[in-house]
Structure formats: structure tokens, C-alpha cells
């Protein structure tokens, strides 16, 4: 597997055509626990770009895919029109969107991270697609450790979530349409990551 630098990837992305208005929208997709957030944050840092985590826009566990209308209204449409996007993050403890307002300016590049962010309907406006993956067991263990919940109820939610995302990726063929597939089993270290496939 080739080792690549985030700085080099950022330089390549900077040279791509903006497709969401004047913004280069970079999607970091993949299953839960694969390492998307870490990768997206590292790439955004290399780009000097904001990152939008779609977990902040989910209205609880049952909003796994239906959040898209909210993302479109609050983030994508304003950026498409050259305006700043503003949204409030979902408070998982309170169960509402009462978080601090997050502002995303209409800059040259924006990183969008989360399950299904590279779905078919947005692909024509994506400048670059990254798919992060890792072995199923590792992803399960990471999710349990991340959320600090090993209860029967949480495992039920997580199992349902994973089954739904597996079905989505199979139908959407996301990985096959990615410009870069990243080995999420290996965390980014000192500005490097391991790729399973080279950019097209």
C-alpha cells in the first residue's frame, strides 16, 4: 500500500476544478469507525479548509440518511451561491439542535465528512472523493470505545446502523466511484496516510 502525505494530497486537490459554485467540495465517506473523522481533520488542516462533520446534522440515530435535506439547506446551497453557511450542531444528550452556531465561509475548499456524503446525488458537484475503510471488527471496537457505551441497547443501535450503511454502500457503489481509497486501519502519523488505491 502506498504511503502518501497529506500535504501532497492537499496540493493536488487545490489544483482541481471547483464544482460547488466556487468551492472545491471534498467528500470523505466510508463506514462508521473506519477513521473518516481523523482523516478529514488532517486533510482539512493541510488544506487550511473548514470541515463539516455530518454527525453534527443528524437528528438522532434514526436520521442516518435523511439528514441530507438539512445539509442541503444549511450548508450546500449557501456555499453553492457563494454565501457563508451557518448551522447548529445536534446535542446528543439534549436531543435537539441547540449547539453553538457553526459558520462555514464560501472558501476555495471545504471538507465534508460522514457516512453517505459522496452519495450519487452530490457527485457531480464533488471535486474529490475519499473512501476510508477498515476491517469490520476493528470498526466495531472503535465505535464502542469512541462512544464509551457497551450496553445492549447501544449494540442494537450500532448493529442496525452498520447494516443500513452496508446496504447503502452496496447500492450506491461509493467505493467504486472514489478518487482515493484509504486504509483506515492505520491512523495518520506525522502527516502521512496509507492508501489502498491511487487517485484517478
Buried (B, 14 or more C-beta within 10 A) or exposed (E): EEEBEBBEBBEBBBEBEBBBBEBBBBBBBBBBBBBBBBBBBBBBBBBEBBBBBBBBBBEEEEBBEEBBEBBBEBBBBBBBEEEEBEBBBBEBEEEEBEBEEBEBEBBEBBBBBBBBBBBEEBBEBBBBBBBBBBEEEBBBEBBBEEEEEEEEEBBEBBEEBBEBBEEBBEEBEBBEBBBBBBBBBBEBEEEBBBBBBEBE
